Amino acid sequence: MNAPGRRAALPSYDHRTPQALLPDSLVVRHRNSRGEIKEFDFSTLTVAEPFQRSLATLFAARCAPQGWSTHVSSSKYWRHVSYFADFLAAQPETVRDIDDLSAAVLRRWRNSLPLHDKQRFTRMAFLLREDPRLQSGAVADELLRRVRLAPSSTQSYSDQEFTRITVAARRTFRTARKRIDANALHLQRWHAGAFAEDSQEWLLGEALDVLARTGLVPEERKPNNMASEGFLYVAADKYQKALGGAKAQFTWQRLFLSRMETTALAVLLMAQFGWNLSVIAGLAVPKASPDPGADGQPTYRLELDKPRRGPSRHHETRNVTDTGAGSAGRLITHALQATRFARSCVAQSAPETDRLMVWRTGHRGPLKVSTDREQPVGVFRFGVLSQDASAWAQAQGFTGSPFLRGRRTVLAVNRREPAQQSEQTFDRSYVLVDRRVQRDSVNVIAAGAEAALTQARNTLLVAALRDSGDPDHVETATADCADPYASPFSNSADLGCTASFLLCLACTNATVHPGHHSRLAHLGAALNNLRSALHPTVWQREWAEHHARLEDLRTRLGNAVWEQALMRVSDADRDLIDHLLHGMLEA
Protein backbone atom coordinates (compact mmCIF):
# COMPACT_ATOMS: atom_id res chain seq x y z
CA MET A 1 0.00 0.00 0.00
CA ASN A 2 1.20 3.52 -0.68
CA ALA A 3 1.13 6.35 1.87
CA PRO A 4 -2.48 7.59 1.35
CA GLY A 5 -3.78 4.01 1.57
CA ARG A 6 -4.41 3.20 -2.10
CA ARG A 7 -3.15 -0.11 -3.42
CA ALA A 8 0.20 0.33 -5.12
CA ALA A 9 0.46 -0.57 -8.82
CA LEU A 10 2.13 -3.89 -9.58
CA PRO A 11 5.07 -4.03 -12.01
CA SER A 12 4.53 -5.39 -15.51
CA TYR A 13 4.66 -9.17 -16.04
CA ASP A 14 8.08 -8.95 -17.71
CA HIS A 15 9.62 -6.79 -14.96
CA ARG A 16 13.17 -7.71 -13.99
CA THR A 17 15.39 -6.20 -11.30
CA PRO A 18 17.97 -4.01 -13.09
CA GLN A 19 21.46 -5.49 -13.08
CA ALA A 20 24.03 -3.63 -11.06
CA LEU A 21 26.86 -4.74 -13.40
CA LEU A 22 26.40 -5.52 -17.08
CA PRO A 23 28.54 -8.36 -18.54
CA ASP A 24 30.77 -6.12 -20.68
CA SER A 25 30.98 -3.16 -18.30
CA LEU A 26 33.08 -2.10 -15.34
CA VAL A 27 30.52 0.46 -14.14
CA VAL A 28 28.44 -0.64 -11.14
CA ARG A 29 25.07 1.07 -10.81
CA HIS A 30 23.77 1.08 -7.24
CA ARG A 31 20.03 1.65 -6.86
CA ASN A 32 19.25 2.71 -3.28
CA SER A 33 16.01 2.13 -1.38
CA ARG A 34 14.54 5.30 -2.88
CA GLY A 35 15.20 4.13 -6.44
CA GLU A 36 17.99 6.67 -7.07
CA ILE A 37 21.06 5.42 -8.96
CA LYS A 38 24.72 6.15 -8.29
CA GLU A 39 27.48 4.88 -10.57
CA PHE A 40 30.93 3.62 -9.62
CA ASP A 41 33.48 3.20 -12.43
CA PHE A 42 35.93 0.41 -11.56
CA SER A 43 37.99 1.04 -14.68
CA THR A 44 39.46 4.05 -12.84
CA LEU A 45 41.07 1.86 -10.16
CA THR A 46 44.88 1.59 -10.20
CA VAL A 47 44.94 -2.22 -10.57
CA ALA A 48 44.95 -4.55 -13.57
CA GLU A 49 41.75 -5.08 -15.55
CA PRO A 50 41.09 -8.63 -14.22
CA PHE A 51 41.30 -7.35 -10.65
CA GLN A 52 39.01 -4.42 -11.55
CA ARG A 53 36.41 -6.88 -12.83
CA SER A 54 36.70 -9.11 -9.76
CA LEU A 55 36.25 -6.14 -7.44
CA ALA A 56 33.33 -4.84 -9.53
CA THR A 57 31.62 -8.24 -9.29
CA LEU A 58 31.98 -8.36 -5.51
CA PHE A 59 30.83 -4.75 -5.20
CA ALA A 60 27.80 -5.32 -7.45
CA ALA A 61 26.72 -8.29 -5.35
CA ARG A 62 26.42 -5.98 -2.34
CA CYS A 63 24.37 -3.51 -4.41
CA ALA A 64 21.59 -6.07 -4.77
CA PRO A 65 18.30 -5.41 -2.94
CA GLN A 66 19.40 -7.46 0.07
CA GLY A 67 22.66 -5.50 0.35
CA TRP A 68 23.34 -1.81 0.78
CA SER A 69 20.18 0.29 0.91
CA THR A 70 21.85 3.71 0.82
CA HIS A 71 24.44 5.45 -1.31
CA VAL A 72 26.21 6.46 1.87
CA SER A 73 27.10 2.80 2.46
CA SER A 74 28.20 2.05 -1.10
CA SER A 75 30.22 5.30 -1.30
CA LYS A 76 32.00 4.42 1.94
CA TYR A 77 32.99 0.99 0.60
CA TRP A 78 34.03 2.54 -2.72
CA ARG A 79 36.54 4.70 -0.87
CA HIS A 80 37.93 1.61 0.86
CA VAL A 81 38.20 -0.24 -2.47
CA SER A 82 40.03 2.72 -4.05
CA TYR A 83 42.43 2.95 -1.12
CA PHE A 84 43.15 -0.80 -1.33
CA ALA A 85 43.78 -0.58 -5.07
CA ASP A 86 46.22 2.30 -4.59
CA PHE A 87 48.05 0.28 -1.93
CA LEU A 88 48.39 -2.75 -4.23
CA ALA A 89 49.66 -0.59 -7.07
CA ALA A 90 52.52 0.62 -4.85
CA GLN A 91 53.69 -2.89 -3.85
CA PRO A 92 56.66 -4.66 -5.47
CA GLU A 93 54.56 -7.78 -6.13
CA THR A 94 52.44 -7.99 -9.27
CA VAL A 95 48.81 -8.58 -8.33
CA ARG A 96 46.80 -9.01 -11.50
CA ASP A 97 43.76 -10.60 -9.89
CA ILE A 98 42.43 -11.89 -6.60
CA ASP A 99 44.29 -15.19 -7.20
CA ASP A 100 47.59 -13.33 -6.83
CA LEU A 101 46.83 -11.95 -3.36
CA SER A 102 49.11 -13.35 -0.68
CA ALA A 103 48.82 -13.43 3.08
CA ALA A 104 52.00 -11.35 3.30
CA VAL A 105 50.50 -8.54 1.18
CA LEU A 106 47.31 -8.50 3.25
CA ARG A 107 49.30 -8.49 6.48
CA ARG A 108 51.44 -5.62 5.19
CA TRP A 109 48.32 -3.68 4.25
CA ARG A 110 46.68 -4.25 7.64
CA ASN A 111 49.79 -3.20 9.53
CA SER A 112 50.11 -0.04 7.42
CA LEU A 113 46.76 1.27 8.62
CA PRO A 114 46.61 3.47 11.72
CA LEU A 115 44.62 2.14 14.68
CA HIS A 116 41.79 4.63 14.15
CA ASP A 117 41.38 3.48 10.53
CA LYS A 118 41.43 -0.32 10.87
CA GLN A 119 37.86 -0.44 9.55
CA ARG A 120 39.37 -0.08 6.08
CA PHE A 121 40.76 -3.58 6.53
CA THR A 122 37.66 -5.13 8.11
CA ARG A 123 35.30 -3.73 5.47
CA MET A 124 37.53 -4.62 2.55
CA ALA A 125 38.06 -8.09 4.02
CA PHE A 126 34.28 -8.42 4.24
CA LEU A 127 34.06 -7.87 0.47
CA LEU A 128 36.97 -10.11 -0.46
CA ARG A 129 35.73 -13.04 1.62
CA GLU A 130 32.72 -13.33 -0.70
CA ASP A 131 34.95 -14.39 -3.60
CA PRO A 132 34.87 -18.19 -4.14
CA ARG A 133 38.64 -18.22 -4.61
CA LEU A 134 39.22 -16.95 -1.06
CA GLN A 135 37.20 -19.48 0.90
CA SER A 136 40.19 -21.38 2.25
CA GLY A 137 43.96 -21.13 2.59
CA ALA A 138 46.38 -18.66 4.13
CA VAL A 139 44.77 -15.63 2.47
CA ALA A 140 41.32 -16.63 3.74
CA ASP A 141 42.74 -17.04 7.25
CA GLU A 142 44.30 -13.58 7.05
CA LEU A 143 40.99 -12.04 6.00
CA LEU A 144 39.30 -13.66 9.00
CA ARG A 145 41.84 -12.34 11.45
CA ARG A 146 40.32 -10.22 14.21
CA VAL A 147 41.51 -6.62 14.19
CA ARG A 148 41.69 -4.47 17.28
CA LEU A 149 39.80 -1.27 16.56
CA ALA A 150 40.36 2.04 18.26
CA PRO A 151 38.04 2.47 21.26
CA SER A 152 35.25 5.00 20.83
CA SER A 153 36.09 8.43 22.20
CA THR A 154 32.41 9.38 22.48
CA GLN A 155 31.29 9.63 26.09
CA SER A 156 27.88 10.24 27.62
CA TYR A 157 26.80 13.58 29.05
CA SER A 158 26.55 14.27 32.75
CA ASP A 159 23.04 14.79 34.09
CA GLN A 160 23.61 18.54 34.21
CA GLU A 161 24.89 18.73 30.62
CA PHE A 162 22.08 16.60 29.24
CA THR A 163 19.49 18.63 31.14
CA ARG A 164 20.85 21.89 29.71
CA ILE A 165 20.64 20.49 26.18
CA THR A 166 17.08 19.20 26.55
CA VAL A 167 15.94 22.41 28.24
CA ALA A 168 17.38 24.47 25.36
CA ALA A 169 15.70 22.23 22.78
CA ARG A 170 12.40 22.35 24.64
CA ARG A 171 12.57 26.14 24.85
CA THR A 172 13.28 26.49 21.12
CA PHE A 173 10.54 24.09 20.06
CA ARG A 174 7.97 25.38 22.53
CA THR A 175 8.45 28.95 21.29
CA ALA A 176 7.94 27.80 17.69
CA ARG A 177 4.88 25.71 18.55
CA LYS A 178 3.20 28.54 20.45
CA ARG A 179 3.88 30.90 17.54
CA ILE A 180 2.30 28.50 15.06
CA ASP A 181 -0.67 27.84 17.36
CA ALA A 182 -1.30 31.57 17.84
CA ASN A 183 -1.30 32.21 14.09
CA ALA A 184 -3.44 29.11 13.51
CA LEU A 185 -6.01 30.54 15.94
CA HIS A 186 -5.95 33.88 14.09
CA LEU A 187 -6.49 32.05 10.80
CA GLN A 188 -9.38 30.10 12.29
CA ARG A 189 -11.03 33.32 13.46
CA TRP A 190 -10.51 34.85 9.99
CA HIS A 191 -12.30 31.89 8.41
CA ALA A 192 -15.12 32.42 10.93
CA GLY A 193 -15.50 36.08 9.85
CA ALA A 194 -14.34 37.55 13.15
CA PHE A 195 -12.55 40.54 11.55
CA ALA A 196 -13.78 43.51 9.60
CA GLU A 197 -12.82 43.27 5.93
CA ASP A 198 -9.64 45.15 4.96
CA SER A 199 -8.71 45.74 8.61
CA GLN A 200 -5.16 44.88 9.64
CA GLU A 201 -6.42 41.75 11.42
CA TRP A 202 -8.35 40.76 8.30
CA LEU A 203 -5.33 41.32 6.04
CA LEU A 204 -3.19 39.23 8.35
CA GLY A 205 -5.79 36.46 8.23
CA GLU A 206 -5.87 36.60 4.42
CA ALA A 207 -2.07 36.44 4.25
CA LEU A 208 -2.10 33.45 6.59
CA ASP A 209 -4.72 31.74 4.46
CA VAL A 210 -2.53 32.07 1.36
CA LEU A 211 0.49 30.94 3.37
CA ALA A 212 -1.30 27.84 4.67
CA ARG A 213 -2.41 26.83 1.16
CA THR A 214 0.73 27.63 -0.84
CA GLY A 215 3.59 27.89 1.63
CA LEU A 216 4.09 31.53 0.57
CA VAL A 217 2.61 34.78 1.79
CA PRO A 218 1.18 37.04 -0.96
CA GLU A 219 4.35 38.29 -2.69
CA GLU A 220 5.66 40.50 -5.42
CA ARG A 221 8.94 40.50 -7.35
CA LYS A 222 11.28 43.46 -7.07
CA PRO A 223 14.59 43.96 -8.89
CA ASN A 224 17.63 43.10 -6.81
CA ASN A 225 21.19 42.83 -8.07
CA MET A 226 22.19 40.55 -5.17
CA ALA A 227 19.60 37.86 -5.92
CA SER A 228 20.60 34.93 -8.15
CA GLU A 229 17.72 35.55 -10.55
CA GLY A 230 17.98 39.33 -10.40
CA PHE A 231 14.72 39.54 -8.45
CA LEU A 232 13.84 39.52 -4.77
CA TYR A 233 10.55 38.03 -3.58
CA VAL A 234 9.07 40.05 -0.72
CA ALA A 235 5.68 40.30 0.92
CA ALA A 236 3.31 42.49 -1.03
CA ASP A 237 3.13 46.05 0.26
CA LYS A 238 -0.55 45.58 1.03
CA TYR A 239 0.25 42.98 3.70
CA GLN A 240 3.58 44.10 5.11
CA LYS A 241 2.11 46.30 7.82
CA ALA A 242 -0.32 43.59 8.92
CA LEU A 243 2.46 41.01 8.94
CA GLY A 244 4.82 43.28 10.84
CA GLY A 245 7.67 43.15 8.34
CA ALA A 246 9.13 41.24 5.42
CA LYS A 247 11.57 39.03 7.30
CA ALA A 248 11.06 35.31 7.82
CA GLN A 249 9.84 35.60 11.41
CA PHE A 250 7.05 37.92 10.21
CA THR A 251 6.08 35.91 7.13
CA TRP A 252 6.48 32.17 6.53
CA GLN A 253 7.66 31.30 10.05
CA ARG A 254 4.18 32.18 11.32
CA LEU A 255 2.95 28.70 10.27
CA PHE A 256 6.09 26.65 9.60
CA LEU A 257 9.09 25.42 11.54
CA SER A 258 12.54 26.59 10.56
CA ARG A 259 15.58 24.34 10.17
CA MET A 260 16.85 25.07 13.69
CA GLU A 261 13.43 24.60 15.26
CA THR A 262 13.07 21.22 13.57
CA THR A 263 16.52 20.32 14.86
CA ALA A 264 15.36 21.18 18.38
CA LEU A 265 12.39 18.84 17.89
CA ALA A 266 14.79 16.11 16.72
CA VAL A 267 16.87 16.57 19.89
CA LEU A 268 13.73 16.09 22.00
CA LEU A 269 12.84 12.91 20.08
CA MET A 270 16.36 11.62 20.62
CA ALA A 271 16.17 12.40 24.35
CA GLN A 272 12.75 10.74 24.65
CA PHE A 273 13.20 7.63 22.51
CA GLY A 274 16.96 7.22 21.97
CA TRP A 275 16.63 7.32 18.16
CA ASN A 276 19.49 8.36 15.89
CA LEU A 277 19.24 10.96 13.12
CA SER A 278 18.49 8.50 10.33
CA VAL A 279 15.50 7.07 12.20
CA ILE A 280 14.19 10.53 13.07
CA ALA A 281 14.65 11.82 9.52
CA GLY A 282 12.71 8.88 8.08
CA LEU A 283 9.92 8.93 10.66
CA ALA A 284 6.54 8.56 8.99
CA VAL A 285 3.61 10.60 10.24
CA PRO A 286 2.32 8.72 13.33
CA LYS A 287 -1.23 7.46 13.06
CA ALA A 288 -3.55 7.92 16.03
CA SER A 289 -5.71 5.06 17.24
CA PRO A 290 -9.19 5.26 15.64
CA ASP A 291 -10.72 4.90 19.11
CA PRO A 292 -8.74 6.95 21.63
CA GLY A 293 -11.02 5.81 24.45
CA ALA A 294 -13.26 7.62 26.89
CA ASP A 295 -10.36 9.52 28.45
CA GLY A 296 -9.58 11.20 25.13
CA GLN A 297 -5.89 10.25 25.30
CA PRO A 298 -4.71 9.35 21.78
CA THR A 299 -2.39 6.41 21.20
CA TYR A 300 0.00 6.79 18.26
CA ARG A 301 1.44 4.01 16.16
CA LEU A 302 5.04 4.81 15.25
CA GLU A 303 6.53 3.08 12.21
CA LEU A 304 10.31 3.08 12.51
CA ASP A 305 12.84 2.31 9.80
CA LYS A 306 16.16 1.10 11.23
CA PRO A 307 18.47 0.12 8.32
CA ARG A 308 21.45 -0.76 10.52
CA ARG A 309 19.65 -3.79 11.88
CA GLY A 310 20.18 -5.62 8.61
CA PRO A 311 17.88 -7.15 5.98
CA SER A 312 14.41 -8.28 7.11
CA ARG A 313 14.85 -6.44 10.43
CA HIS A 314 14.60 -2.84 9.20
CA HIS A 315 11.08 -2.11 10.35
CA GLU A 316 9.64 -1.78 13.82
CA THR A 317 6.37 -0.45 15.18
CA ARG A 318 5.79 1.09 18.57
CA ASN A 319 2.72 2.46 20.30
CA VAL A 320 2.91 5.52 22.57
CA THR A 321 0.03 7.19 24.39
CA ASP A 322 -0.40 10.87 25.15
CA THR A 323 -1.01 10.62 28.91
CA GLY A 324 -0.32 14.26 29.64
CA ALA A 325 2.52 16.72 29.98
CA GLY A 326 5.96 15.12 29.85
CA SER A 327 4.78 11.86 28.29
CA ALA A 328 6.23 10.43 25.09
CA GLY A 329 2.84 10.66 23.42
CA ARG A 330 2.51 14.36 24.28
CA LEU A 331 5.74 15.07 22.39
CA ILE A 332 4.28 13.31 19.33
CA THR A 333 1.09 15.37 19.68
CA HIS A 334 3.11 18.59 19.75
CA ALA A 335 5.20 17.48 16.76
CA LEU A 336 2.03 16.81 14.75
CA GLN A 337 0.61 20.20 15.70
CA ALA A 338 3.78 22.10 14.82
CA THR A 339 4.13 20.47 11.38
CA ARG A 340 0.47 20.31 10.35
CA PHE A 341 0.55 23.24 7.93
CA ALA A 342 3.83 22.15 6.33
CA ARG A 343 2.56 18.59 5.87
CA SER A 344 -0.65 19.91 4.34
CA CYS A 345 1.26 21.96 1.76
CA VAL A 346 3.52 19.00 0.93
CA ALA A 347 0.49 16.71 0.50
CA GLN A 348 -0.91 18.98 -2.22
CA SER A 349 2.21 18.68 -4.38
CA ALA A 350 3.49 15.21 -3.36
CA PRO A 351 0.66 13.17 -1.80
CA GLU A 352 2.88 10.09 -1.61
CA THR A 353 5.24 11.85 0.82
CA ASP A 354 4.55 10.88 4.41
CA ARG A 355 7.19 12.40 6.70
CA LEU A 356 6.78 13.96 10.13
CA MET A 357 9.97 16.02 10.17
CA VAL A 358 9.17 18.68 7.57
CA TRP A 359 10.32 22.30 7.65
CA ARG A 360 10.40 25.31 5.36
CA THR A 361 13.49 26.98 4.01
CA GLY A 362 13.84 30.63 3.13
CA HIS A 363 15.79 29.78 -0.05
CA ARG A 364 14.05 29.52 -3.40
CA GLY A 365 16.94 28.22 -5.47
CA PRO A 366 17.95 24.59 -6.02
CA LEU A 367 19.45 22.85 -3.02
CA LYS A 368 21.73 19.82 -3.25
CA VAL A 369 20.20 17.00 -1.23
CA SER A 370 21.60 13.50 -0.73
CA THR A 371 19.96 10.89 -2.93
CA ASP A 372 19.37 8.82 0.21
CA ARG A 373 17.12 11.48 1.70
CA GLU A 374 13.58 12.54 0.95
CA GLN A 375 13.83 15.05 -1.88
CA PRO A 376 12.57 18.64 -1.33
CA VAL A 377 9.02 19.55 -2.26
CA GLY A 378 9.05 23.20 -3.30
CA VAL A 379 10.32 25.25 -0.36
CA PHE A 380 9.91 22.36 2.09
CA ARG A 381 12.69 20.08 3.32
CA PHE A 382 12.67 16.87 5.35
CA GLY A 383 14.67 15.51 8.24
CA VAL A 384 17.76 16.82 10.00
CA LEU A 385 21.45 16.46 9.12
CA SER A 386 24.38 16.17 11.50
CA GLN A 387 25.58 19.61 10.38
CA ASP A 388 22.17 21.00 11.33
CA ALA A 389 22.60 19.51 14.80
CA SER A 390 26.09 21.02 15.11
CA ALA A 391 24.81 24.43 13.99
CA TRP A 392 21.97 24.30 16.52
CA ALA A 393 24.31 23.26 19.32
CA GLN A 394 26.74 26.07 18.49
CA ALA A 395 23.92 28.60 18.46
CA GLN A 396 22.87 27.38 21.92
CA GLY A 397 26.39 27.55 23.32
CA PHE A 398 27.21 23.81 23.16
CA THR A 399 30.06 22.03 21.40
CA GLY A 400 29.48 19.53 18.61
CA SER A 401 26.36 17.67 17.60
CA PRO A 402 24.37 16.49 20.64
CA PHE A 403 23.15 13.30 18.97
CA LEU A 404 26.05 10.87 19.41
CA ARG A 405 26.71 11.75 23.05
CA GLY A 406 23.03 12.32 23.77
CA ARG A 407 21.96 8.97 22.36
CA ARG A 408 24.70 7.24 24.33
CA THR A 409 23.39 8.98 27.46
CA VAL A 410 19.83 7.82 26.83
CA LEU A 411 20.67 4.21 25.98
CA ALA A 412 23.72 3.38 28.07
CA VAL A 413 23.08 5.51 31.18
CA ASN A 414 19.37 6.23 31.49
CA ARG A 415 17.76 3.13 29.98
CA ARG A 416 20.54 0.54 29.99
CA GLU A 417 19.02 -1.22 26.97
CA PRO A 418 19.95 -1.51 23.25
CA ALA A 419 17.90 0.19 20.54
CA GLN A 420 19.22 -0.61 17.05
CA GLN A 421 22.06 -2.93 17.94
CA SER A 422 22.54 -6.41 19.34
CA GLU A 423 23.10 -6.95 23.06
CA GLN A 424 26.76 -7.77 22.34
CA THR A 425 27.35 -4.59 20.34
CA PHE A 426 25.47 -2.54 22.92
CA ASP A 427 27.63 -3.84 25.76
CA ARG A 428 30.91 -3.63 23.83
CA SER A 429 30.44 -0.24 22.12
CA TYR A 430 28.12 1.63 24.48
CA VAL A 431 28.16 0.38 28.06
CA LEU A 432 31.60 -1.02 28.80
CA VAL A 433 33.53 1.88 27.22
CA ASP A 434 31.53 4.68 28.83
CA ARG A 435 33.35 6.26 31.76
CA ARG A 436 30.15 7.45 33.42
CA VAL A 437 28.68 3.96 33.32
CA GLN A 438 31.93 2.64 34.75
CA ARG A 439 31.78 5.12 37.65
CA ASP A 440 28.10 4.47 38.34
CA SER A 441 28.66 0.73 38.18
CA VAL A 442 31.01 0.78 41.18
CA ASN A 443 28.15 1.39 43.61
CA VAL A 444 25.85 -0.98 41.71
CA ILE A 445 28.43 -3.79 41.81
CA ALA A 446 29.16 -3.15 45.47
CA ALA A 447 25.44 -3.22 46.33
CA GLY A 448 25.02 -6.42 44.33
CA ALA A 449 27.96 -8.04 46.08
CA GLU A 450 26.57 -7.00 49.47
CA ALA A 451 23.15 -8.39 48.57
CA ALA A 452 24.73 -11.62 47.35
CA LEU A 453 26.70 -11.92 50.58
CA THR A 454 23.56 -11.33 52.66
CA GLN A 455 21.67 -13.90 50.60
CA ALA A 456 24.50 -16.37 50.98
CA ARG A 457 24.54 -15.89 54.75
CA ASN A 458 20.79 -16.40 54.83
CA THR A 459 20.78 -19.55 52.72
CA LEU A 460 24.02 -21.29 53.70
CA LEU A 461 24.70 -23.32 56.83
CA VAL A 462 25.47 -21.19 59.90
CA ALA A 463 25.24 -23.84 62.60
CA ALA A 464 28.54 -25.28 63.77
CA LEU A 465 29.56 -28.85 62.90
CA ARG A 466 30.69 -31.05 65.81
CA ASP A 467 31.88 -34.66 66.10
CA SER A 468 29.66 -35.26 69.14
CA GLY A 469 26.88 -33.62 71.13
CA ASP A 470 27.23 -31.40 74.20
CA PRO A 471 25.13 -32.59 77.19
CA ASP A 472 24.52 -28.97 78.23
CA HIS A 473 22.85 -28.14 74.87
CA VAL A 474 19.12 -28.42 74.25
CA GLU A 475 18.10 -30.81 71.47
CA THR A 476 15.76 -29.51 68.76
CA ALA A 477 14.18 -31.21 65.76
CA THR A 478 17.13 -30.40 63.50
CA ALA A 479 20.11 -29.50 65.75
CA ASP A 480 21.29 -28.84 69.30
CA CYS A 481 20.85 -25.33 70.75
CA ALA A 482 23.47 -23.78 73.06
CA ASP A 483 21.12 -21.02 74.38
CA PRO A 484 17.44 -20.82 73.38
CA TYR A 485 17.13 -17.46 75.16
CA ALA A 486 19.80 -15.76 73.03
CA SER A 487 18.21 -16.44 69.66
CA PRO A 488 18.84 -13.94 66.82
CA PHE A 489 15.32 -14.73 65.55
CA SER A 490 13.44 -13.80 68.74
CA ASN A 491 12.55 -10.31 69.97
CA SER A 492 12.03 -11.35 73.60
CA ALA A 493 14.62 -13.15 75.70
CA ASP A 494 11.95 -14.00 78.29
CA LEU A 495 9.97 -16.12 75.83
CA GLY A 496 12.97 -17.94 74.41
CA CYS A 497 13.34 -18.80 70.74
CA THR A 498 10.05 -18.93 68.86
CA ALA A 499 11.48 -19.48 65.39
CA SER A 500 10.79 -22.54 63.27
CA PHE A 501 13.08 -25.51 63.78
CA LEU A 502 13.88 -25.19 60.07
CA LEU A 503 15.88 -22.05 60.95
CA CYS A 504 18.11 -23.85 63.43
CA LEU A 505 20.65 -24.45 60.67
CA ALA A 506 20.80 -20.67 60.13
CA CYS A 507 21.44 -19.90 63.83
CA THR A 508 24.80 -19.20 65.44
CA ASN A 509 23.63 -20.94 68.64
CA ALA A 510 23.06 -24.28 66.90
CA THR A 511 25.40 -27.24 66.51
CA VAL A 512 25.05 -30.29 64.27
CA HIS A 513 26.65 -33.64 65.09
CA PRO A 514 26.37 -37.16 63.59
CA GLY A 515 23.25 -37.85 65.64
CA HIS A 516 21.39 -35.33 63.45
CA HIS A 517 22.69 -36.51 60.08
CA SER A 518 20.05 -39.12 59.32
CA ARG A 519 17.04 -36.91 60.05
CA LEU A 520 18.58 -33.97 58.15
CA ALA A 521 19.33 -36.18 55.15
CA HIS A 522 15.72 -37.37 55.25
CA LEU A 523 14.55 -33.73 55.50
CA GLY A 524 16.56 -32.90 52.38
CA ALA A 525 14.94 -35.76 50.48
CA ALA A 526 11.49 -34.66 51.66
CA LEU A 527 12.07 -31.10 50.42
CA ASN A 528 13.11 -32.50 47.03
CA ASN A 529 9.82 -34.41 46.90
CA LEU A 530 7.93 -31.22 47.74
CA ARG A 531 9.71 -29.47 44.89
CA SER A 532 8.16 -31.83 42.36
CA ALA A 533 4.69 -31.49 43.88
CA LEU A 534 4.43 -27.72 44.44
CA HIS A 535 4.25 -24.79 42.06
CA PRO A 536 7.81 -23.44 41.53
CA THR A 537 6.89 -20.03 42.94
CA VAL A 538 5.45 -21.55 46.13
CA TRP A 539 8.42 -23.89 46.63
CA GLN A 540 10.87 -21.05 46.03
CA ARG A 541 9.13 -18.83 48.56
CA GLU A 542 8.53 -21.43 51.30
CA TRP A 543 11.28 -24.03 51.06
CA ALA A 544 14.18 -22.91 48.80
CA GLU A 545 16.33 -21.33 51.56
CA HIS A 546 15.98 -24.33 53.87
CA HIS A 547 16.87 -26.68 51.03
CA ALA A 548 19.94 -24.56 50.17
CA ARG A 549 21.23 -24.87 53.76
CA LEU A 550 20.79 -28.64 53.66
CA GLU A 551 22.67 -28.79 50.34
CA ASP A 552 25.47 -26.77 51.93
CA LEU A 553 25.55 -29.25 54.82
CA ARG A 554 25.67 -32.12 52.34
CA THR A 555 28.62 -30.51 50.54
CA ARG A 556 30.54 -30.07 53.80
CA LEU A 557 29.90 -33.61 55.00
CA GLY A 558 30.48 -35.23 51.63
CA ASN A 559 28.24 -37.43 49.52
CA ALA A 560 29.49 -40.65 51.14
CA VAL A 561 28.52 -39.52 54.66
CA TRP A 562 25.20 -38.20 53.37
CA GLU A 563 24.30 -41.46 51.61
CA GLN A 564 25.18 -43.46 54.73
CA ALA A 565 22.96 -41.13 56.79
CA LEU A 566 20.06 -41.82 54.42
CA MET A 567 20.54 -45.56 54.95
CA ARG A 568 20.29 -45.06 58.76
CA VAL A 569 16.99 -43.12 58.74
CA SER A 570 14.73 -44.55 61.43
CA ASP A 571 10.97 -44.49 61.86
CA ALA A 572 11.45 -41.90 64.62
CA ASP A 573 13.35 -39.67 62.14
CA ARG A 574 10.55 -40.03 59.59
CA ASP A 575 7.85 -39.16 62.12
CA LEU A 576 9.84 -36.18 63.40
CA ILE A 577 10.38 -34.73 59.92
CA ASP A 578 6.76 -35.42 58.97
CA HIS A 579 5.53 -33.49 62.02
CA LEU A 580 7.99 -30.67 61.25
CA LEU A 581 6.85 -30.24 57.64
CA HIS A 582 3.17 -30.31 58.66
CA GLY A 583 3.72 -27.56 61.24
CA MET A 584 2.92 -29.77 64.21
CA LEU A 585 6.12 -28.78 66.02
CA GLU A 586 5.62 -25.03 65.70
CA ALA A 587 4.91 -23.01 68.88
ABEGO torsion letter per residue (X at the ends): XBAAGBBBBBBBAABBBBBABBAABABBBBBBAAGBBBBBBAAABABBAAAAAAAAAAAAAAABAABBABAAAAAAAAAAAAAAAAAAAABABBBABAAABBAAAAAAAAAABBAAAAAAAAAAAAAAAABAAAABEAAAAAAABBBBBBBBABBBBBAAAAAAAAAAAAAAAAAAAAAAAAAAAAAAAAAAGABBBGBAAAAAAAAAAAAAAAGBBBBBBBBBAABAAGBBBBBBAAAAAAAGEABAAABAAAABBBAAAAAAAAAAAAAAAGBBAAAAAABBBBBBBABAEAAGBBBBBBBBBBAAAEBGAABBBBBBBBAEBGBAAAAAAAAAAAAAAAAAAAAAABAABBBABBBBBABABBBBBBAABBBBBEABBBEBBAAAAAAAAAAAGBBEBAAAAAAAAAAAAAAGBBAABBAAAAAAAAAAABAAAAAAAAAAAAAAAAAAAAAAAAABBABBBBABBBAABBBBAABBBABAAABAABABAAAEBABBAAAAAABAABBBBAAAAAAAAAAAAAAAAAAAABBAAAAAAAAAAAAAAAAAAAAAAEAAAAAAAAAABBAAAAAAAAAAAAGAABX
